[in-house]
Amino acid sequence: MMLKILVSNDDGVMSKGIQTLAKALRQRYDVQIVAPDRNRSAASNSLTIDRPLRKQELENGDIAIVEGTPTDCVYLGVNNLVRPRPDIVVSGINHGPNLGDDVIYSGTVAAATEGRFLGLPAIAVSLDGEIHFETAAQVTCEVLTMLQQVPLRAGNILNINVPDIPLDEIKGFRITRCGSRHASQHVYTHTDPRGNNLYWIGPPGEKNDVGPDTDFAAVDEGYVSITPLHVDLTAYKALDLLQNWLNKAEVKKTC
């Protein structure tokens, strides 16, 4: 039985990344795109609940969600628009990397996260640039082949980052952890014709933790980075510490 894939992104339904990915996947799989009608980068996991959403069907069968977020698209796709239900959610190919702290803000990662929330395997794919989308598409096909041959039952999201180089220059795959960036502090202020201030949030911070086992290091060295992400944000190592703090605080409060 052919694998049925729901493809989404945060760059918009007509972006080069998602269209290149869908073209490659359709040679092997049953693919349905459900994606935002416009760029929704950095939308994170936002879900639209204050107004109804409208779909727009394109001539090639792709579905755009008007003013929808990546999370909206996957939620609607899995629960209503794609029948039979998809087997996996693939989000991407993102225009630019989603490395380290980027995963907190990324709409690409959020689309995969929503797929995982809904009980499906999910992967997010990003290109560290905007040239070799075909490389990232072929890498995605290879990862899906591996997942079919040896299913991964860990219940994680696979965050995949691909160097922006030709396919034959890719050195291989590395399993990595998220690195980190310095905090971003750039805000650009302008004034409109009426004298009101306008604010643009600046670019992400520079790389900070780029240890040899990080996603940053792998991509910089020409490897595809695969980082497992999970949706349980509980800091388990802090539970005992927090309980001890609470016990002491309650004792002092009663004195």
BANUBA-862664 format. One line per 10 residues: their letters; for each residue x, y, z of N, C-alpha, C. Coordinates in Angstrom, 1 decimal, padded with zeros to 4 digits, always signed. Layout:
residues N
a> X,Y,Z,X,Y,Z,X,Y,Z; ... $
***
This chain:
residues 255
mmlkilvsnd> +000.8,-001.2,+000.0,+000.0,+000.0,+000.0,+000.9,+001.2,+000.0; +000.6,+002.2,-000.9,+001.4,+003.4,-001.0,+001.2,+004.3,+000.2; +002.4,+004.8,+000.7,+002.4,+005.7,+001.9,+001.7,+007.0,+001.5; +000.7,+007.4,+002.4,+000.0,+008.7,+002.1,+000.6,+009.8,+003.0; +001.1,+010.8,+002.4,+001.8,+011.9,+003.1,+001.1,+013.2,+003.1; +000.9,+013.8,+004.2,+000.4,+015.2,+004.3,+001.7,+016.1,+004.4; +001.8,+017.0,+003.4,+002.9,+017.9,+003.3,+002.4,+019.3,+003.6; +003.2,+020.0,+004.5,+002.8,+021.4,+004.9,+004.1,+022.1,+005.1; +004.0,+023.4,+005.4,+005.2,+024.2,+005.6,+004.8,+025.5,+006.3; +005.7,+026.5,+006.4,+005.4,+027.8,+006.9,+005.7,+028.9,+005.9 $
dgvmskgiqt> +006.3,+028.6,+004.8,+006.7,+029.6,+003.8,+005.6,+029.8,+002.7; +004.6,+029.1,+002.8,+003.5,+029.3,+001.9,+003.4,+028.2,+000.8; +002.2,+028.0,+000.3,+001.9,+026.8,-000.6,+002.6,+026.9,-001.9; +002.9,+028.1,-002.4,+003.6,+028.2,-003.6,+005.1,+028.4,-003.5; +005.7,+028.2,-002.3,+007.1,+028.4,-002.1,+007.9,+027.3,-002.8; +009.1,+027.6,-003.2,+009.9,+026.7,-004.0,+010.2,+025.4,-003.2; +010.4,+025.6,-001.8,+010.8,+024.5,-001.0,+009.7,+023.4,-001.0; +008.5,+023.8,-000.7,+007.4,+022.8,-000.6,+007.1,+022.2,-002.0; +007.1,+023.0,-003.0,+006.8,+022.5,-004.4,+007.9,+021.5,-004.9; +009.2,+021.8,-004.6,+010.3,+020.9,-004.9,+010.1,+019.6,-004.1 $
lakalrqryd> +009.8,+019.7,-002.9,+009.6,+018.5,-002.0,+008.5,+017.6,-002.6; +007.3,+018.3,-002.8,+006.2,+017.5,-003.3,+006.4,+016.8,-004.6; +007.1,+017.5,-005.5,+007.4,+016.9,-006.8,+008.3,+015.6,-006.6; +009.3,+015.7,-005.7,+010.1,+014.5,-005.5,+009.3,+013.4,-004.8; +008.5,+013.7,-003.8,+007.7,+012.7,-003.1,+006.7,+012.0,-004.0; +006.1,+012.8,-004.9,+005.0,+012.2,-005.7,+005.5,+011.2,-006.7; +006.8,+011.1,-006.9,+007.3,+010.0,-007.7,+007.2,+008.6,-007.0; +007.0,+008.7,-005.7,+007.0,+007.4,-004.9,+005.8,+007.3,-004.0; +005.2,+008.4,-003.7,+004.1,+008.3,-002.6,+002.9,+009.1,-003.1; +001.8,+008.9,-002.3,+000.6,+009.6,-002.4,+000.7,+010.9,-001.6 $
vqivapdrnr> +000.7,+012.0,-002.2,+001.0,+013.3,-001.5,-000.1,+014.3,-001.6; -000.4,+014.9,-000.5,-001.4,+016.0,-000.5,-000.8,+017.2,+000.3; -000.7,+018.3,-000.4,-000.2,+019.5,+000.3,-001.4,+020.2,+000.9; -001.3,+020.6,+002.2,-002.2,+021.5,+002.8,-001.3,+022.5,+003.6; -001.2,+023.7,+003.1,-000.2,+024.7,+003.5,-000.8,+026.1,+003.6; -000.2,+027.0,+004.3,-000.7,+028.4,+004.3,-000.7,+029.0,+002.9; -001.6,+030.0,+002.7,-001.7,+030.6,+001.4,-000.6,+031.7,+001.3; +000.1,+032.0,+002.3,+001.2,+033.0,+002.3,+002.3,+032.7,+003.3; +003.3,+033.4,+003.4,+004.4,+033.2,+004.3,+004.0,+033.3,+005.7; +004.1,+032.3,+006.6,+003.8,+032.4,+008.0,+005.0,+031.9,+008.8 $
saasnsltid> +006.2,+032.3,+008.4,+007.4,+031.9,+009.1,+007.4,+032.5,+010.5; +007.9,+031.7,+011.4,+008.0,+032.0,+012.9,+006.6,+032.1,+013.5; +005.6,+031.4,+012.9,+004.3,+031.3,+013.5,+004.3,+030.4,+014.7; +005.3,+029.6,+014.9,+005.4,+028.6,+016.0,+004.1,+027.7,+016.0; +003.6,+027.4,+017.1,+002.5,+026.5,+017.2,+001.1,+027.2,+017.3; +001.0,+028.4,+016.9,-000.3,+029.1,+017.0,-001.4,+028.5,+016.2; -002.5,+028.4,+016.8,-003.7,+027.8,+016.3,-004.8,+028.9,+016.2; -005.5,+029.0,+015.1,-006.5,+030.0,+014.9,-007.9,+029.6,+015.5; -008.3,+030.2,+016.6,-009.6,+029.8,+017.2,-010.5,+031.0,+017.3; -010.1,+032.2,+016.8,-011.0,+033.4,+017.0,-011.8,+033.7,+015.7 $
rplrkqelen> -011.6,+032.9,+014.7,-012.4,+033.1,+013.4,-012.3,+031.8,+012.6; -013.3,+031.7,+011.7,-013.3,+030.5,+010.8,-012.2,+030.6,+009.8; -011.8,+029.5,+009.2,-010.8,+029.4,+008.2,-011.4,+028.9,+006.9; -010.8,+029.4,+005.8,-011.3,+029.1,+004.5,-010.2,+028.4,+003.7; -010.6,+027.4,+002.9,-009.6,+026.7,+002.0,-009.7,+027.2,+000.6; -008.6,+027.1,-000.1,-008.6,+027.4,-001.5,-007.9,+026.3,-002.2; -008.6,+025.6,-003.1,-008.0,+024.5,-003.9,-007.4,+025.0,-005.2; -006.1,+024.7,-005.4,-005.4,+025.1,-006.5,-005.6,+024.2,-007.7; -005.2,+024.6,-008.9,-005.5,+023.8,-010.1,-004.8,+022.4,-010.0; -003.6,+022.3,-009.3,-002.9,+021.1,-009.3,-003.3,+020.2,-008.1 $
gdiaivegtp> -004.4,+020.6,-007.4,-004.9,+019.8,-006.3,-004.4,+020.2,-004.9; -003.4,+021.0,-004.9,-002.9,+021.5,-003.6,-004.0,+022.3,-002.9; -003.9,+022.3,-001.6,-004.9,+023.1,-000.8,-004.2,+024.2,+000.0; -004.6,+025.4,-000.1,-004.1,+026.5,+000.6,-005.1,+026.9,+001.7; -004.7,+027.2,+002.9,-005.6,+027.6,+004.0,-005.3,+029.2,+004.1; -006.4,+029.9,+003.8,-006.3,+031.4,+003.7,-006.1,+031.9,+005.1; -005.0,+032.7,+005.3,-004.6,+033.3,+006.5,-004.4,+032.2,+007.6; -004.2,+031.0,+007.2,-003.9,+029.9,+008.2,-002.5,+029.8,+008.7; -002.3,+029.2,+009.8,-000.9,+029.0,+010.3,-000.5,+027.5,+009.9; +000.7,+027.2,+010.0,+001.1,+025.8,+009.8,+000.4,+024.8,+010.6 $
tdcvylgvnn> +000.2,+025.1,+011.9,-000.6,+024.3,+012.8,-002.0,+024.1,+012.3; -002.6,+025.2,+011.9,-004.0,+025.1,+011.4,-004.0,+024.1,+010.2; -003.1,+024.2,+009.3,-003.1,+023.4,+008.1,-003.0,+021.9,+008.4; -002.1,+021.6,+009.3,-002.0,+020.1,+009.7,-003.2,+019.7,+010.4; -003.7,+020.5,+011.3,-004.9,+020.1,+012.1,-006.1,+019.9,+011.2; -006.3,+020.8,+010.2,-007.4,+020.6,+009.3,-007.2,+019.5,+008.3; -005.9,+019.3,+007.9,-005.6,+018.3,+007.0,-005.8,+016.9,+007.5; -005.3,+016.7,+008.7,-005.5,+015.3,+009.4,-006.9,+015.0,+009.8; -007.6,+016.0,+010.3,-008.9,+015.8,+010.9,-010.1,+016.0,+009.9; -009.8,+016.5,+008.7,-010.9,+016.8,+007.9,-010.6,+016.7,+006.4 $
lvrprpdivv> -009.6,+017.3,+005.9,-009.4,+017.6,+004.5,-008.7,+016.4,+003.7; -007.9,+015.6,+004.4,-007.2,+014.5,+003.7,-007.8,+013.2,+004.1; -008.4,+012.5,+003.1,-009.1,+011.2,+003.3,-008.7,+010.3,+002.2; -008.2,+009.0,+002.6,-008.1,+008.5,+003.9,-007.0,+009.3,+004.7; -007.0,+009.1,+006.0,-006.1,+009.8,+006.9,-004.7,+009.6,+006.5; -003.8,+010.6,+006.5,-002.4,+010.4,+006.1,-001.7,+009.5,+007.1; -000.6,+008.9,+006.6,+000.2,+008.0,+007.4,+001.3,+008.8,+008.1; +001.7,+009.9,+007.6,+002.8,+010.7,+008.1,+002.7,+012.1,+007.7; +003.2,+013.0,+008.5,+003.3,+014.5,+008.2,+004.7,+014.8,+007.9; +004.9,+015.5,+006.7,+006.2,+016.0,+006.4,+006.1,+017.5,+006.2 $
sginhgpnlg> +006.9,+018.2,+006.9,+006.9,+019.7,+006.9,+008.2,+020.2,+006.3; +008.0,+021.1,+005.2,+009.2,+021.7,+004.6,+009.0,+021.7,+003.1; +010.0,+022.0,+002.4,+011.4,+022.3,+002.8,+011.5,+023.7,+003.2; +011.9,+024.0,+004.4,+012.0,+025.4,+004.9,+013.1,+026.2,+004.2; +012.8,+027.4,+003.9,+013.8,+028.3,+003.3,+014.7,+028.8,+004.4; +015.8,+028.2,+004.7,+016.7,+028.6,+005.8,+016.6,+027.5,+006.8; +017.6,+027.5,+007.7,+017.8,+026.4,+008.7,+016.8,+026.6,+009.9; +016.6,+025.5,+010.6,+015.9,+025.5,+011.9,+016.8,+024.7,+012.8; +017.8,+025.4,+013.3,+018.8,+024.8,+014.2,+018.8,+025.4,+015.6; +019.1,+024.6,+016.5,+019.2,+025.1,+017.9,+017.9,+025.7,+018.4 $
ddviysgtva> +018.0,+026.9,+018.9,+016.8,+027.6,+019.4,+015.7,+027.9,+018.4; +016.1,+027.9,+017.1,+015.1,+028.2,+016.1,+013.9,+027.3,+016.2; +014.0,+026.1,+016.7,+012.8,+025.2,+016.8,+011.7,+025.7,+017.6; +012.0,+026.7,+018.6,+011.0,+027.2,+019.4,+010.0,+028.1,+018.6; +010.5,+028.8,+017.6,+009.7,+029.7,+016.9,+009.3,+029.2,+015.5; +009.9,+028.1,+015.1,+009.7,+027.7,+013.7,+008.3,+027.2,+013.4; +007.7,+027.7,+012.4,+006.4,+027.2,+011.9,+006.6,+025.8,+011.2; +007.7,+025.6,+010.6,+008.0,+024.3,+010.0,+008.0,+023.2,+011.0; +008.7,+023.4,+012.1,+008.8,+022.4,+013.2,+007.4,+022.3,+013.8; +006.7,+023.4,+013.9,+005.3,+023.4,+014.5,+004.4,+022.5,+013.8 $
aategrflgl> +004.5,+022.6,+012.4,+003.6,+021.7,+011.6,+003.9,+020.2,+011.9; +005.1,+019.9,+012.0,+005.5,+018.5,+012.4,+005.0,+018.2,+013.8; +005.1,+019.1,+014.7,+004.7,+018.9,+016.1,+003.2,+018.6,+016.1; +002.4,+019.4,+015.3,+001.0,+019.1,+015.3,+000.7,+017.7,+014.8; +001.4,+017.3,+013.8,+001.2,+015.9,+013.3,+001.5,+014.9,+014.4; +002.5,+015.2,+015.2,+002.8,+014.3,+016.3,+001.7,+014.3,+017.4; +001.2,+015.5,+017.7,+000.1,+015.7,+018.6,-001.1,+014.8,+018.2; -001.3,+014.7,+016.9,-002.4,+014.0,+016.3,-002.2,+012.5,+016.1; -001.0,+012.0,+016.6,-000.7,+010.6,+016.6,+000.0,+010.1,+015.4; +000.6,+011.0,+014.6,+001.2,+010.5,+013.4,+002.7,+010.7,+013.5 $
paiavsldge> +003.5,+009.9,+012.8,+004.9,+010.1,+012.7,+005.1,+011.5,+012.0; +006.1,+012.2,+012.3,+006.3,+013.5,+011.7,+007.8,+013.9,+011.5; +008.1,+014.5,+010.4,+009.4,+015.1,+010.2,+009.4,+016.5,+009.7; +010.3,+017.3,+010.1,+010.5,+018.7,+009.6,+011.8,+018.7,+008.9; +011.8,+019.4,+007.7,+013.0,+019.4,+006.8,+013.3,+020.9,+006.5; +014.5,+021.3,+006.7,+014.9,+022.6,+006.4,+016.3,+022.6,+005.6; +016.4,+023.6,+004.8,+017.6,+023.8,+004.0,+018.4,+024.9,+004.5; +019.7,+024.8,+004.8,+020.5,+025.8,+005.3,+020.9,+026.8,+004.2; +019.9,+027.4,+003.6,+020.1,+028.3,+002.4,+018.9,+028.3,+001.6; +019.0,+028.7,+000.3,+017.8,+028.8,-000.6,+018.2,+028.4,-002.0 $
ihfetaaqvt> +019.2,+027.5,-002.2,+019.6,+027.1,-003.5,+019.3,+025.7,-003.8; +019.9,+024.7,-003.1,+019.8,+023.3,-003.4,+018.6,+022.6,-002.7; +017.4,+023.0,-003.1,+016.2,+022.4,-002.6,+016.1,+020.9,-003.1; +016.6,+020.7,-004.2,+016.6,+019.3,-004.7,+017.4,+018.3,-003.8; +018.5,+018.8,-003.3,+019.3,+018.0,-002.3,+018.4,+017.7,-001.1; +017.8,+018.7,-000.5,+016.9,+018.4,+000.6,+015.7,+017.5,+000.3; +015.2,+017.6,-000.9,+014.1,+016.7,-001.3,+014.6,+015.3,-001.4; +015.7,+015.1,-002.0,+016.2,+013.7,-002.1,+016.6,+013.1,-000.7; +017.1,+014.0,+000.1,+017.4,+013.5,+001.5,+016.1,+013.1,+002.2; +015.1,+013.9,+002.0,+013.8,+013.5,+002.6,+013.3,+012.2,+002.1 $
cevltmlqqv> +013.4,+011.9,+000.8,+013.0,+010.7,+000.2,+013.8,+009.5,+000.8; +015.1,+009.7,+001.0,+016.0,+008.7,+001.6,+015.6,+008.4,+003.1; +015.3,+009.5,+003.8,+014.8,+009.3,+005.2,+013.5,+008.5,+005.3; +012.6,+008.8,+004.4,+011.3,+008.1,+004.4,+011.5,+006.6,+004.0; +012.4,+006.4,+003.1,+012.7,+005.0,+002.7,+013.3,+004.2,+003.9; +014.2,+004.9,+004.7,+014.7,+004.2,+005.9,+013.6,+004.0,+006.9; +012.7,+005.0,+007.1,+011.7,+004.8,+008.1,+010.7,+003.7,+007.7; +010.5,+003.4,+006.4,+009.7,+002.3,+006.0,+010.4,+001.0,+006.2; +011.7,+001.0,+005.9,+012.4,-000.3,+006.1,+012.6,-000.6,+007.6; +012.9,+000.4,+008.4,+013.1,+000.2,+009.8,+012.2,+001.2,+010.5 $
plragnilni> +011.0,+000.9,+010.9,+010.1,+001.9,+011.5,+010.7,+002.4,+012.8; +010.6,+003.7,+013.1,+011.0,+004.3,+014.3,+009.9,+004.5,+015.2; +009.9,+003.9,+016.3,+008.8,+003.9,+017.2,+009.0,+004.7,+018.5; +010.0,+005.6,+018.4,+010.3,+006.4,+019.6,+009.3,+007.5,+019.9; +008.4,+007.8,+018.9,+007.4,+008.8,+019.2,+007.9,+010.2,+019.1; +009.1,+010.4,+018.5,+009.7,+011.8,+018.4,+009.4,+012.4,+017.1; +009.6,+013.7,+017.0,+009.7,+014.4,+015.7,+011.1,+014.4,+015.3; +011.3,+014.2,+014.0,+012.7,+014.3,+013.4,+012.9,+015.6,+012.8; +013.8,+016.4,+013.4,+014.1,+017.7,+012.8,+015.3,+017.6,+012.0; +015.1,+017.7,+010.7,+016.2,+017.4,+009.7,+016.7,+018.8,+009.1 $
nvpdipldei> +018.0,+019.0,+009.1,+018.6,+020.2,+008.5,+019.6,+019.7,+007.5; +019.5,+020.3,+006.3,+020.3,+019.8,+005.2,+021.3,+021.0,+004.7; +022.6,+020.7,+004.6,+023.5,+021.7,+004.0,+023.1,+022.2,+002.6; +023.3,+023.4,+002.3,+022.9,+024.0,+001.0,+024.0,+023.7,+000.0; +024.2,+022.4,-000.4,+025.2,+022.0,-001.3,+024.6,+020.9,-002.2; +025.3,+020.6,-003.3,+024.8,+019.5,-004.2,+024.8,+018.2,-003.4; +023.9,+017.3,-003.9,+023.7,+016.0,-003.2,+024.9,+015.2,-003.1; +025.8,+015.2,-004.2,+027.0,+014.4,-004.1,+028.0,+014.9,-003.2; +027.8,+016.1,-002.6,+028.8,+016.6,-001.7,+028.3,+016.4,-000.2; +027.1,+015.9,+000.0,+026.7,+015.5,+001.3,+027.5,+014.4,+001.9 $
kgfritrcgs> +028.1,+014.6,+003.1,+029.0,+013.6,+003.6,+028.3,+012.4,+004.3; +027.0,+012.6,+004.7,+026.3,+011.5,+005.4,+025.3,+012.1,+006.4; +024.9,+011.3,+007.3,+023.9,+011.7,+008.3,+024.6,+011.7,+009.7; +024.1,+012.6,+010.5,+024.5,+012.6,+011.9,+023.3,+012.8,+012.8; +023.2,+012.0,+013.9,+022.2,+012.2,+014.9,+022.8,+013.3,+015.9; +022.0,+014.3,+016.1,+022.5,+015.5,+016.8,+021.6,+016.0,+017.9; +022.1,+016.9,+018.7,+021.3,+017.6,+019.7,+021.1,+019.0,+019.2; +020.2,+019.8,+019.8,+020.1,+021.2,+019.5,+021.2,+022.0,+020.1; +021.8,+022.8,+019.3,+022.8,+023.7,+019.8,+022.0,+024.9,+020.3; +022.7,+026.1,+020.4,+022.0,+027.3,+020.9,+022.6,+028.5,+020.3 $
rhasqhvyth> +021.8,+029.6,+020.4,+022.2,+030.9,+019.9,+022.3,+031.9,+021.0; +023.1,+032.9,+020.8,+023.0,+034.1,+021.8,+021.7,+034.7,+021.6; +021.2,+035.3,+022.7,+019.9,+036.0,+022.7,+019.9,+037.1,+021.6; +018.8,+037.1,+020.8,+018.7,+038.2,+019.9,+018.1,+039.5,+020.5; +018.8,+040.6,+020.2,+018.4,+041.9,+020.9,+018.1,+043.0,+019.9; +018.1,+042.6,+018.6,+017.9,+043.7,+017.6,+016.4,+044.0,+017.4; +016.1,+045.3,+017.5,+014.8,+045.8,+017.1,+015.1,+047.1,+016.3; +014.5,+047.1,+015.1,+014.7,+048.2,+014.2,+013.4,+049.1,+014.3; +013.7,+050.4,+014.5,+012.6,+051.3,+014.7,+012.5,+052.3,+013.6; +011.3,+052.5,+013.0,+011.1,+053.5,+012.0,+009.9,+054.3,+012.3 $
tdprgnnlyw> +009.7,+055.4,+011.6,+008.5,+056.2,+011.8,+007.7,+056.3,+010.6; +006.4,+056.2,+010.8,+005.5,+056.3,+009.6,+005.2,+057.7,+009.3; +004.5,+058.0,+008.2,+004.2,+059.4,+007.8,+003.5,+060.2,+008.8; +002.8,+059.5,+009.8,+002.0,+060.3,+010.8,+002.8,+060.4,+012.1; +004.1,+060.0,+012.1,+004.9,+060.2,+013.2,+004.8,+059.0,+014.2; +004.1,+058.0,+013.9,+004.0,+056.8,+014.8,+005.2,+055.9,+014.6; +005.7,+055.3,+015.7,+006.8,+054.4,+015.6,+006.4,+053.0,+015.1; +007.2,+052.5,+014.2,+007.1,+051.1,+013.7,+008.2,+050.3,+014.1; +008.0,+049.0,+014.4,+009.1,+048.2,+015.0,+009.2,+046.9,+014.1; +010.4,+046.6,+013.8,+010.8,+045.3,+013.1,+011.6,+044.5,+014.1 $
igppgekndv> +011.2,+043.3,+014.3,+012.1,+042.4,+015.1,+013.2,+041.9,+014.3; +014.4,+042.0,+014.8,+015.6,+041.7,+014.1,+015.9,+040.2,+013.9; +017.0,+039.9,+013.3,+017.4,+038.5,+013.0,+017.7,+037.7,+014.2; +017.8,+036.4,+014.1,+018.2,+035.6,+015.3,+019.6,+035.9,+015.8; +019.9,+035.5,+017.0,+021.2,+035.7,+017.6,+022.3,+034.9,+016.9; +023.5,+035.2,+017.1,+024.6,+034.4,+016.5,+024.8,+033.1,+017.3; +025.5,+032.2,+016.6,+025.6,+030.8,+017.2,+026.4,+030.9,+018.5; +026.0,+030.1,+019.5,+026.6,+030.1,+020.8,+027.2,+028.7,+021.1; +026.3,+027.7,+021.4,+026.7,+026.3,+021.6,+026.8,+025.6,+020.2; +028.0,+025.4,+019.7,+028.2,+024.7,+018.5,+029.1,+023.5,+018.7 $
gpdtdfaavd> +028.9,+022.8,+019.8,+029.7,+021.6,+020.1,+029.7,+020.6,+019.0; +030.6,+019.7,+019.0,+030.7,+018.7,+017.9,+029.5,+017.8,+017.7; +028.7,+017.7,+018.7,+027.5,+016.8,+018.7,+026.2,+017.6,+018.3; +026.4,+018.9,+018.0,+025.2,+019.7,+017.8,+024.8,+019.7,+016.3; +023.5,+020.2,+016.1,+023.0,+020.3,+014.7,+023.8,+021.4,+013.9; +024.2,+022.4,+014.6,+025.0,+023.5,+014.0,+026.3,+022.9,+013.4; +027.0,+022.1,+014.2,+028.3,+021.5,+013.7,+028.1,+020.6,+012.6; +027.1,+019.8,+012.6,+026.9,+018.8,+011.6,+026.7,+019.5,+010.2; +025.8,+020.4,+010.2,+025.5,+021.1,+008.9,+026.7,+021.9,+008.4; +027.4,+022.6,+009.3,+028.6,+023.3,+008.9,+029.6,+022.4,+008.3 $
egyvsitplh> +029.7,+021.1,+008.7,+030.7,+020.2,+008.2,+030.2,+019.4,+007.1; +029.0,+019.7,+006.5,+028.5,+019.0,+005.3,+027.7,+017.8,+005.6; +027.2,+017.6,+006.8,+026.4,+016.4,+007.1,+024.9,+016.8,+007.3; +024.0,+015.9,+007.0,+022.6,+016.1,+007.3,+022.4,+015.9,+008.8; +021.8,+016.9,+009.4,+021.6,+016.8,+010.9,+020.2,+016.2,+011.1; +020.1,+015.2,+012.0,+018.8,+014.6,+012.4,+018.7,+014.7,+013.9; +017.8,+015.6,+014.4,+017.6,+015.8,+015.8,+016.3,+015.4,+016.2; +016.2,+014.4,+017.2,+014.9,+014.0,+017.7,+014.3,+015.1,+018.7; +013.1,+015.5,+018.5,+012.4,+016.4,+019.3,+011.2,+015.8,+020.0; +010.8,+016.2,+021.2,+009.6,+015.6,+021.8,+008.7,+016.7,+022.3 $
vdltaykald> +007.5,+016.5,+022.4,+006.5,+017.5,+022.8,+006.3,+017.6,+024.3; +006.8,+016.7,+025.1,+006.7,+016.8,+026.5,+007.7,+017.8,+027.0; +007.3,+019.0,+027.5,+008.3,+020.0,+027.9,+008.6,+019.9,+029.4; +008.2,+018.9,+030.1,+008.5,+018.7,+031.5,+010.0,+018.6,+031.7; +010.5,+019.4,+032.6,+011.9,+019.3,+033.0,+012.1,+018.2,+034.1; +012.1,+017.0,+033.7,+012.1,+015.9,+034.7,+013.2,+016.0,+035.8; +014.4,+016.4,+035.3,+015.5,+016.5,+036.2,+015.3,+017.5,+037.3; +014.4,+018.5,+037.1,+014.2,+019.5,+038.1,+013.1,+019.2,+039.0; +012.4,+018.1,+038.8,+011.2,+017.8,+039.7,+011.6,+017.7,+041.2; +012.6,+016.9,+041.5,+013.0,+016.7,+042.9,+013.5,+018.1,+043.4 $
llqnwlnkae> +014.3,+018.8,+042.7,+014.8,+020.1,+043.1,+013.6,+021.0,+043.4; +012.6,+021.0,+042.6,+011.5,+021.9,+042.8,+010.7,+021.5,+044.0; +010.5,+020.2,+044.2,+009.8,+019.7,+045.3,+010.5,+020.1,+046.6; +011.8,+020.0,+046.7,+012.6,+020.4,+047.8,+012.4,+021.9,+048.1; +012.4,+022.7,+047.0,+012.2,+024.1,+047.2,+010.9,+024.4,+047.8; +009.8,+023.7,+047.3,+008.5,+023.9,+047.8,+008.4,+023.6,+049.2; +008.9,+022.4,+049.6,+008.9,+022.0,+051.0,+009.5,+023.0,+051.9; +010.7,+023.5,+051.6,+011.4,+024.5,+052.4,+010.6,+025.8,+052.4; +010.0,+026.2,+051.3,+009.3,+027.5,+051.3,+008.1,+027.4,+052.1; +007.4,+026.2,+052.1,+006.2,+026.1,+053.0,+006.5,+026.1,+054.4 $
vkktc> +007.7,+025.5,+054.8,+008.1,+025.5,+056.2,+008.4,+026.9,+056.7; +009.1,+027.7,+055.9,+009.4,+029.1,+056.3,+008.1,+029.9,+056.3; +007.1,+029.6,+055.5,+005.9,+030.4,+055.4,+005.1,+030.2,+056.7; +005.2,+029.0,+057.3,+004.4,+028.7,+058.5,+005.1,+029.2,+059.8; +006.3,+029.6,+059.7,+007.1,+030.0,+060.9,+006.6,+031.4,+061.4 $
***
